[in-house]
Structure formats: C-alpha cells, structure tokens
C-alpha cells in the first residue's frame, strides 16, 4: 500500500454521560474518578511514530458535553476524527459523531474499539459514522491512514468497514497481535496525565497499564476479543514503568484480566522493580488460582498494595455453571496471605448468575461475611454481546430477542443492558445488590477504618458521596 499525504487525526475519548450499566450501580460508578483510555493512547503513540499527525482529546476528563467535544475536535481542522467505542459507552461516542456531522457534514468520522469489533458492519451503516475499525489498531490503523485519500485502497485495509452507497464494504481484521513488545508505550505525555485520579488510590495522580491482553479462561459471562492470551516481556514492562515514573506518577493500576497468569513473568517483573529501586504503589487484577503465598509476598515487596479477585459467587454449583474454574476453598487462605503482607483485597461478586437461586445468593452473602475482604464490588449478571451467556440466553429465551444487535443498529434509542432473569426479576436483583452494598459498606467498623485513612478533603467528599448514594438506594 502506498502512502499519499499526511493525515491529521483527532483521537477522542467521548464524555461518558449515557453509559449503559446493568452490572454496577450508579452510585458506585459515579465516584470512581477518571482513568486514562489506554486503547486510544496506544493508537496515539503509533500515529506519533508514523508520518501522520495526531491530537488526543479526553472529553470525559474535560467534562465537556457532546457538542463541546465535537467543537473541540473540529477546531483542529482534522482530516479524520476517530472516536473510542466501547459497547457501554457507544451511545456517547455516537452522540459526539452526530454533533460532528451537524457542525460539519463533510468531516470524516471513524469509530474503533470493542463495539465495532463485534459489530463492524452495523457500526459503519450508522448515519453519522463513515468508518468502523475492528480489532487491534496499532498497525492496521496506520496502514489505513497511509492510504486514506485513496478510496479503493482504504477499503482493503484489514479491519475497516466503510460505506459504499447504501452498502458497507468490510475487510475482516487480520487477527490479534502476536508480539506485543512490537507496540509503543501508550502516549501518556500527550494526555493530561496529571489529572487522572481514583478514589482507591493511595496517592494521585494515577495511571493505568496493560501488560497482557486476552484471557484463556472460559467464564460464560465474559468476552475478551478471543481467548488467546498474549503478554509483554518482563523487560518491556519494566521499561514502561520507568517511563511512567519519569512523569512523576507514583501509582499504577494494572488492568490485565489476570496479571499473574504467567508466574515466572510476574516474578521477573517484581524482582526487576526491586533491583531497579523503583518506588511506587500498584494494584492488579487476578484469580485465586493464579497466586500463592510466595508470589503474594514478592509482589508486596515490589510495591503491590491492592489485589482484586474475581470470585463471583460463594456457591460451588453456580461457579461450575458459569465455568469459573476455581476452588472456593482456596479463597480464605489467599486473602489471609494478602492481609499478612499488607495487601488490600477487593472481591468481585455477581448476583443473578446462570442457574443461581436464592439459596446460592445466601451462600454468597455468608461467604463474603466470613471472608471479610477490605472492599467488595457487587454487580448484577448481564448477558453481554459476544459472550457464551448471551448465546445461552437467546437459545433459552431468557434474552427476548437479539437486543444487542438492535442496539447496534439504533444506539440512540432508549436502551438498558439486559440482566440475567432466569430465577429473579431485574427489580429483585437491584434490591439484592443494594442491600448487599449497604450491609458491607455501612458497617461501623468499615466506616471508622475509612475515616482513619482519609488524607485529604477530596477523599472525605468522595466517601460522603458514596455513602449518600448507597443509603439513597
């Protein structure tokens, strides 16, 4: 493919004002803070190392509305505006696209991310979108920019869906990247990196980091763009940490689905952090069958101060139905080892799972009470597009028709994410979740512990907002 002219592309993270959320209550989401959209920052880095020009805008961080975000993007006289499109945030991405077209019908708009990866043709068909990009874009998106002004050539770029009259031409993605070390570090310097914060952080600002992609496990409720697990080498991870620390950032949230899947790699990373003398705090997500006492101790020595575990249920029957593949008898020891090492624990649990009945929910609530994690997140099981659970729901009638396809075809129509209503109504699951949150977070012992750990007025305000939200619900 030949390069024509330099393209100026504006990469936009939309304001999150209409997020679809069946899984997490609003009063939890609204108090989290802002984290950098790494997917866009990976693309930003790729463009910066190409012959093209790019500007990154975070409409959510700036607290712009959709029209202001569109105006800001157009103010740079772009050749292309590229929006991030997660399924949960797609209504916001599409509203920005609509505002762009209202202000300048000739502007070219592309949407990439997980949603167009699942629904590339449906996304490209939408009135206010010119192109949809499916798959990982660090290389193919640059190939698209290289031939952007050649209408025939750009339709042949892998992953691109584009309008051709009333039809859509789609060239399937070439698949997942095999060598993750071949991509550049996310372009954090091109963002307002000092403004990203989290209520869970020991110190702000924070950043996020992805050291691996994909998940090899078979949970029915999850879709991670394929089951192929790929990872950065320990050396790459350590060099990226050094790059982050050079910005003055002292806390990193590792957003891998299962950071500790490759034990020897994690061991090399932790030993490298210690040997290089890096001083920062970090957290990660993992599974109870992917850590042991020795690894937890080493992670603590390397600065890990919080681990999040997706446990989902206290019922062995439910865990088997959802294909979680964990032994619940291991959880108590692992949480005790974390406590002994000073690592804060967060347990993720869901209500209304596949085959779950009232006695199973009671088992989960009793299990959480015995386990006594530092924090919990309770969510409601929802059949998301591309997951085995969604296919089961369509076949059994628990999901009344292909609602996600309908949403993909009309993202501005009022829509709520479906929940799994096999044995409970949606209202019952909402009440169960709200009650579980109150029971855990309104304990006097928990409140006292949080008050003792407050270091700023902003932390106090956030804690108060969260408490009011929980009480209100």
C-alpha positions as CSV (number, residue, x, y, z in Angstrom):
1,X,0.0,0.0,0.0
2,X,1.3,3.4,-1.0
3,X,1.3,6.5,1.2
4,X,-0.3,9.6,-0.2
5,X,-0.5,12.6,2.1
6,X,0.0,13.3,5.8
7,X,-3.3,12.9,7.7
8,X,-4.2,14.9,10.9
9,X,-6.3,12.6,13.1
10,X,-8.0,13.7,16.3
11,X,-8.4,10.8,18.7
12,X,-11.4,11.4,21.0
13,X,-12.4,9.8,24.3
14,X,-16.1,10.8,24.5
15,X,-17.8,12.3,27.6
16,X,-19.4,9.4,29.5
17,X,-22.9,10.8,30.1
18,X,-25.1,8.0,28.9
19,X,-23.2,4.8,29.9
20,X,-25.1,1.6,29.7
21,X,-24.8,-0.1,33.0
22,X,-26.6,-3.2,34.3
23,X,-23.6,-4.6,36.1
24,X,-22.6,-1.8,38.5
25,X,-24.9,0.5,40.4
26,X,-24.7,4.2,39.5
27,X,-23.6,5.3,43.0
28,X,-20.5,3.1,42.7
29,X,-19.5,4.2,39.2
30,X,-20.0,7.9,39.7
31,X,-17.4,8.1,42.5
32,X,-14.5,6.3,40.8
33,X,-12.6,9.2,39.3
34,X,-11.0,9.3,35.8
35,X,-8.5,6.8,34.4
36,X,-6.7,7.2,31.1
37,X,-8.2,5.5,28.0
38,X,-5.2,3.3,27.2
39,X,-6.6,2.0,23.9
40,X,-6.6,5.5,22.4
41,X,-3.2,6.3,23.9
42,X,-1.7,3.2,22.2
43,X,-3.0,4.5,18.9
44,X,-1.8,8.0,19.7
45,X,1.7,6.5,20.2
46,X,1.5,4.6,16.9
47,X,0.5,7.7,15.0
48,X,3.3,9.8,16.6
49,X,5.8,7.3,15.3
50,X,4.3,7.4,11.8
51,X,4.3,10.0,9.0
52,X,0.9,11.4,10.3
53,X,-0.1,13.8,13.0
54,X,-2.5,13.3,15.9
55,X,-4.1,15.1,18.8
56,X,-5.6,13.3,21.8
57,X,-8.7,14.7,23.5
58,X,-10.4,13.3,26.6
59,X,-13.9,14.8,26.6
60,X,-14.8,12.9,29.8
61,X,-11.8,14.2,31.7
62,X,-12.5,17.7,30.5
63,X,-16.2,17.4,31.5
64,X,-17.3,18.6,28.0
65,X,-20.7,17.7,26.7
66,X,-21.1,16.0,23.3
67,X,-21.4,19.3,21.3
68,X,-18.4,20.8,23.0
69,X,-16.3,17.7,22.4
70,X,-17.3,17.8,18.7
71,X,-16.4,21.5,18.5
72,X,-13.0,20.9,20.1
73,X,-12.2,18.1,17.7
74,X,-13.2,20.1,14.7
75,X,-11.3,23.2,15.9
76,X,-8.0,21.4,14.9
77,X,-9.0,21.1,11.2
78,X,-8.7,17.3,11.2
79,X,-8.6,15.0,8.2
80,X,-10.2,12.3,10.3
81,X,-11.8,12.2,13.8
82,X,-11.5,8.8,15.5
83,X,-13.7,8.0,18.5
84,X,-13.3,5.2,21.0
85,X,-16.3,2.9,21.0
86,X,-16.8,0.6,23.9
87,X,-20.2,-1.1,23.9
88,X,-21.2,0.5,27.3
89,X,-20.1,4.0,26.1
90,X,-21.2,3.7,22.5
91,X,-24.3,6.0,22.9
92,X,-21.9,8.8,23.9
93,X,-19.5,8.1,21.1
94,X,-22.4,8.2,18.6
95,X,-23.8,11.4,20.1
96,X,-20.4,13.0,19.5
97,X,-20.3,11.7,16.0
98,X,-23.8,13.2,15.4
99,X,-22.7,16.6,16.7
100,X,-19.6,16.5,14.5
101,X,-21.8,15.9,11.4
102,X,-24.2,18.6,12.4
103,X,-21.4,21.1,12.7
104,X,-19.5,19.9,9.6
105,X,-21.2,17.3,7.3
106,X,-18.0,16.8,5.4
107,X,-16.0,15.7,8.4
108,X,-14.8,12.1,8.3
109,X,-15.7,10.1,11.4
110,X,-14.3,6.7,12.4
111,X,-15.2,4.6,15.5
112,X,-12.9,1.9,16.8
113,X,-12.8,-0.3,19.8
114,X,-14.6,-3.4,21.2
115,X,-18.1,-2.4,20.0
116,X,-17.2,-2.0,16.3
117,X,-15.0,-5.2,16.6
118,X,-18.2,-7.1,17.5
119,X,-20.5,-5.1,15.1
120,X,-18.3,-3.6,12.4
121,X,-20.9,-3.6,9.6
122,X,-23.7,-2.3,11.8
123,X,-21.5,0.5,13.1
124,X,-20.4,1.6,9.7
125,X,-24.0,1.6,8.5
126,X,-25.0,4.3,11.1
127,X,-25.8,7.7,9.6
128,X,-23.2,9.8,11.3
129,X,-20.3,7.3,11.0
130,X,-18.1,6.9,7.9
131,X,-15.8,4.1,9.0
132,X,-15.7,1.4,11.7
133,X,-12.5,-0.3,12.7
134,X,-12.4,-3.8,14.1
135,X,-9.6,-5.4,16.1
136,X,-6.3,-4.1,17.5
137,X,-5.2,-0.9,15.7
138,X,-1.6,-0.2,16.4
139,X,-0.5,-1.3,12.9
140,X,-3.6,-1.6,10.7
141,X,-4.9,1.9,11.7
142,X,-1.6,3.4,10.4
143,X,-2.0,1.4,7.2
144,X,-5.4,3.0,6.9
145,X,-4.1,6.5,7.3
146,X,-1.3,5.8,4.8
147,X,-3.9,5.2,2.0
148,X,-6.7,7.3,3.5
149,X,-7.2,9.5,0.4
150,X,-7.3,6.5,-1.9
151,X,-10.9,5.4,-1.7
152,X,-10.3,2.0,-3.2
153,X,-7.2,1.2,-1.3
154,X,-8.5,2.2,2.1
155,X,-11.4,-0.3,1.9
156,X,-8.9,-3.1,1.6
157,X,-7.2,-2.4,4.9
158,X,-7.8,-5.2,7.4
159,X,-10.4,-4.3,10.0
160,X,-12.0,-1.4,8.1
161,X,-15.8,-1.3,7.4
162,X,-16.8,1.7,5.2
163,X,-19.9,2.9,3.4
164,X,-20.2,2.3,-0.3
165,X,-23.5,3.9,-1.3
166,X,-26.2,2.1,0.7
167,X,-23.9,-0.8,1.4
168,X,-20.9,-1.4,3.6
169,X,-17.6,-2.9,2.5
170,X,-15.9,-4.8,5.2
171,X,-12.4,-6.3,5.1
172,X,-12.1,-8.6,8.1
173,X,-9.4,-7.9,10.7
174,X,-6.2,-9.9,10.3
175,X,-6.5,-11.1,13.9
176,X,-4.8,-10.4,17.2
177,X,-1.2,-9.1,17.5
178,X,1.2,-11.9,18.4
179,X,4.2,-9.8,19.5
180,X,3.0,-7.2,22.0
181,X,6.5,-5.9,22.5
182,X,6.3,-4.6,19.0
183,X,3.9,-1.8,20.0
184,X,5.0,1.5,21.5
185,X,4.2,2.6,25.1
186,X,0.9,4.4,25.4
187,X,1.4,8.2,24.7
188,X,0.7,9.3,28.2
189,X,2.7,12.5,27.7
190,X,0.1,13.6,25.0
191,X,-2.6,13.4,27.7
192,X,-3.3,15.5,30.8
193,X,-1.7,12.7,32.8
194,X,-1.6,14.7,36.0
195,X,-5.4,14.9,36.1
196,X,-6.2,11.2,36.2
197,X,-7.3,10.1,39.7
198,X,-9.0,7.3,41.6
199,X,-10.9,7.2,44.9
200,X,-9.0,3.9,45.6
201,X,-5.5,5.4,45.1
202,X,-3.1,5.9,47.9
203,X,-1.8,9.0,46.1
204,X,-2.9,10.8,42.9
205,X,-2.3,11.2,40.0
206,X,-2.5,7.6,38.8
207,X,-2.2,5.8,35.5
208,X,-3.3,2.5,34.2
209,X,-1.2,-0.1,32.5
210,X,-1.8,-3.2,30.4
211,X,0.9,-5.8,30.5
212,X,-1.0,-8.6,28.8
213,X,-4.1,-9.0,26.5
214,X,-6.7,-11.7,26.3
215,X,-7.9,-14.3,28.8
216,X,-7.6,-18.1,28.3
217,X,-10.4,-18.9,30.8
218,X,-13.9,-19.9,29.8
219,X,-16.3,-17.9,32.0
220,X,-19.7,-17.7,30.3
221,X,-20.3,-14.1,31.1
222,X,-17.1,-12.7,29.6
223,X,-15.8,-11.8,26.1
224,X,-12.2,-10.6,25.8
225,X,-11.8,-10.4,22.0
226,X,-10.8,-14.0,21.8
227,X,-9.3,-16.5,24.3
228,X,-5.7,-16.0,23.0
229,X,-3.5,-14.8,25.9
230,X,-0.6,-12.6,24.9
231,X,1.8,-10.7,27.1
232,X,4.6,-8.2,27.2
233,X,8.1,-9.4,28.3
234,X,9.2,-8.5,31.8
235,X,11.8,-6.2,30.3
236,X,9.2,-4.3,28.3
237,X,7.0,-3.9,31.4
238,X,9.9,-2.6,33.5
239,X,10.9,-0.1,30.9
240,X,7.3,1.1,30.6
241,X,7.2,1.5,34.4
242,X,10.4,3.6,34.2
243,X,8.7,5.8,31.6
244,X,5.7,6.3,33.8
245,X,7.7,7.1,36.9
246,X,9.6,9.8,34.8
247,X,6.3,11.7,34.6
248,X,6.1,11.9,38.4
249,X,3.3,9.4,38.6
250,X,3.6,7.2,41.8
251,X,0.7,4.8,41.4
252,X,-0.2,2.4,38.7
253,X,-3.4,0.3,38.2
254,X,-2.5,-2.8,36.1
255,X,-5.7,-3.6,34.1
256,X,-4.8,-7.0,32.8
257,X,-7.6,-9.5,33.2
258,X,-5.3,-11.8,35.0
259,X,-1.9,-10.2,35.7
260,X,-0.4,-13.3,37.5
261,X,-1.3,-15.9,34.9
262,X,2.4,-16.4,34.0
263,X,4.0,-16.8,37.4
264,X,7.7,-16.6,36.2
265,X,7.0,-13.4,34.3
266,X,5.4,-11.8,37.3
267,X,8.3,-12.9,39.4
268,X,10.8,-11.4,36.9
269,X,8.8,-8.1,36.9
270,X,8.7,-7.9,40.7
271,X,12.4,-8.7,41.1
272,X,13.2,-6.1,38.4
273,X,11.2,-3.5,40.3
274,X,13.2,-4.3,43.4
275,X,16.6,-4.4,41.7
276,X,16.0,-1.1,39.9
277,X,14.9,0.6,43.0
278,X,11.5,1.8,41.7
279,X,9.4,3.4,44.4
280,X,5.7,3.3,43.6
281,X,2.5,1.7,44.6
282,X,0.5,-0.6,42.3
283,X,-2.6,-2.8,42.1
284,X,-3.6,-5.7,39.8
285,X,-6.4,-8.0,39.0
286,X,-6.0,-11.7,39.3
287,X,-7.7,-15.0,40.1
288,X,-7.4,-17.1,43.3
289,X,-5.9,-20.0,41.3
290,X,-3.1,-17.8,39.9
291,X,-1.3,-16.7,43.1
292,X,0.4,-18.4,46.0
293,X,1.9,-17.4,49.3
294,X,5.4,-16.9,47.9
295,X,4.2,-14.8,44.9
296,X,2.0,-12.6,47.1
297,X,4.9,-11.9,49.4
298,X,7.2,-11.0,46.5
299,X,4.5,-8.7,45.0
300,X,4.1,-6.9,48.3
301,X,7.9,-6.3,48.4
302,X,7.7,-4.9,44.9
303,X,5.1,-2.3,45.9
304,X,1.8,-4.1,45.3
305,X,-0.7,-2.7,47.8
306,X,-4.0,-4.0,46.4
307,X,-5.2,-7.1,44.6
308,X,-8.7,-7.5,43.0
309,X,-10.1,-11.1,42.8
310,X,-13.0,-12.1,40.6
311,X,-14.7,-14.6,42.8
312,X,-18.3,-14.0,41.6
313,X,-20.1,-16.5,43.9
314,X,-20.0,-18.3,47.1
315,X,-21.8,-21.3,45.6
316,X,-19.9,-24.1,44.1
317,X,-22.9,-25.0,42.0
318,X,-23.0,-21.5,40.4
319,X,-19.3,-21.4,39.9
320,X,-19.5,-24.6,38.0
321,X,-22.4,-23.4,35.8
322,X,-20.6,-20.2,34.9
323,X,-17.4,-22.2,34.1
324,X,-15.3,-20.1,36.5
325,X,-13.0,-23.0,37.2
326,X,-11.8,-22.0,40.7
327,X,-11.8,-23.9,44.0
328,X,-13.6,-21.7,46.5
329,X,-11.9,-23.4,49.5
330,X,-8.7,-21.6,48.5
331,X,-10.0,-18.1,48.9
332,X,-9.7,-17.8,52.7
333,X,-6.0,-18.7,52.8
334,X,-5.2,-16.4,49.9
335,X,-7.0,-13.4,51.5
336,X,-5.2,-14.1,54.8
337,X,-1.8,-14.2,53.0
338,X,-2.7,-10.8,51.4
339,X,-3.6,-9.4,54.8
340,X,-0.4,-10.7,56.4
341,X,1.6,-8.9,53.6
342,X,-0.4,-5.7,54.0
343,X,-2.1,-6.1,50.6
344,X,-5.6,-4.7,50.4
345,X,-8.1,-7.1,49.0
346,X,-11.1,-6.4,46.7
347,X,-13.6,-9.2,46.0
348,X,-15.8,-9.1,42.9
349,X,-19.1,-10.8,43.2
350,X,-22.2,-11.1,40.9
351,X,-25.8,-11.7,41.7
352,X,-28.3,-13.4,39.3
353,X,-25.8,-15.8,37.7
354,X,-26.6,-18.7,35.4
355,X,-28.6,-21.3,37.4
356,X,-28.4,-19.2,40.6
357,X,-31.2,-19.4,43.1
358,X,-31.9,-17.7,46.4
359,X,-30.0,-20.3,48.4
360,X,-27.0,-19.6,46.2
361,X,-27.2,-15.9,46.8
362,X,-27.5,-16.6,50.6
363,X,-24.3,-18.6,50.3
364,X,-22.5,-15.7,48.6
365,X,-23.6,-13.2,51.3
366,X,-22.5,-15.5,54.1
367,X,-19.2,-16.2,52.3
368,X,-18.5,-12.5,52.0
369,X,-19.2,-12.1,55.7
370,X,-16.7,-14.8,56.6
371,X,-14.1,-13.7,54.1
372,X,-14.1,-10.1,55.3
373,X,-12.3,-8.5,52.2
374,X,-11.2,-4.9,52.6
375,X,-13.6,-3.9,49.7
376,X,-16.2,-5.6,47.6
377,X,-17.9,-4.9,44.3
378,X,-21.3,-6.4,43.8
379,X,-22.7,-6.4,40.3
380,X,-25.7,-7.9,38.5
381,X,-25.1,-10.6,35.9
382,X,-25.7,-9.3,32.4
383,X,-25.5,-11.2,29.1
384,X,-23.2,-9.0,27.0
385,X,-22.8,-9.4,23.3
386,X,-20.2,-11.9,22.1
387,X,-20.4,-14.0,25.3
388,X,-21.5,-17.6,25.7
389,X,-24.1,-16.4,28.3
390,X,-25.7,-14.3,25.6
391,X,-26.0,-17.2,23.2
392,X,-27.5,-19.4,26.0
393,X,-30.0,-16.6,26.7
394,X,-31.0,-16.4,23.1
395,X,-31.5,-20.1,22.9
396,X,-33.4,-20.5,26.1
397,X,-35.5,-17.3,25.8
398,X,-34.0,-15.7,28.9
399,X,-32.9,-12.9,26.5
400,X,-36.0,-11.9,24.5
401,X,-34.5,-11.5,21.0
402,X,-31.2,-10.1,19.8
403,X,-31.4,-6.9,21.8
404,X,-27.7,-6.1,21.4
405,X,-28.0,-6.2,17.6
406,X,-31.0,-3.9,17.9
407,X,-28.9,-1.6,20.0
408,X,-26.0,-1.7,17.5
409,X,-28.5,-0.7,14.7
410,X,-30.0,2.2,16.7
411,X,-27.7,3.3,19.6
412,X,-29.7,6.5,20.3
413,X,-32.9,4.6,21.1
414,X,-33.5,4.4,24.9
415,X,-31.9,1.1,26.0
416,X,-30.9,-0.7,29.2
417,X,-28.5,-3.5,29.3
418,X,-30.4,-6.8,29.8
419,X,-29.8,-8.7,33.1
420,X,-30.0,-12.4,33.6
421,X,-33.5,-13.1,34.8
422,X,-33.5,-16.9,34.9
423,X,-34.7,-17.1,38.5
424,X,-35.1,-13.4,39.6
425,X,-36.6,-10.2,38.2
426,X,-34.5,-7.2,37.5
427,X,-36.1,-5.3,40.4
428,X,-35.3,-8.2,42.7
429,X,-31.7,-8.3,41.7
430,X,-31.4,-4.5,42.1
431,X,-32.8,-4.8,45.7
432,X,-30.4,-7.7,46.5
433,X,-27.4,-5.7,45.2
434,X,-28.3,-2.5,47.1
435,X,-28.9,-4.4,50.3
436,X,-25.5,-6.2,49.9
437,X,-23.8,-2.8,49.4
438,X,-25.5,-1.3,52.5
439,X,-24.7,-4.4,54.6
440,X,-21.0,-4.3,53.7
441,X,-20.2,-0.6,53.5
442,X,-22.4,0.8,56.2
443,X,-20.8,-1.3,58.9
444,X,-19.4,1.0,61.7
445,X,-16.1,-0.8,61.7
446,X,-15.7,-0.2,57.9
447,X,-16.7,3.5,58.2
448,X,-14.3,4.0,61.1
449,X,-11.4,2.4,59.2
450,X,-12.1,4.7,56.1
451,X,-12.2,7.8,58.3
452,X,-8.9,6.9,59.8
453,X,-7.3,6.6,56.4
454,X,-8.5,9.9,55.0
455,X,-5.7,12.2,54.0
456,X,-7.5,15.0,52.1
457,X,-10.7,16.9,51.9
458,X,-11.4,15.4,48.4
459,X,-11.2,11.9,49.9
460,X,-13.7,12.9,52.5
461,X,-16.1,14.4,49.9
462,X,-15.8,11.2,47.8
463,X,-16.5,9.0,50.7
464,X,-19.5,11.1,51.7
465,X,-20.9,11.0,48.2
466,X,-20.6,7.2,48.0
467,X,-22.3,6.8,51.4
468,X,-25.2,9.0,50.4
469,X,-25.6,7.1,47.2
470,X,-25.7,3.7,49.0
471,X,-28.1,5.0,51.6
472,X,-30.4,6.5,49.0
473,X,-30.6,3.3,47.0
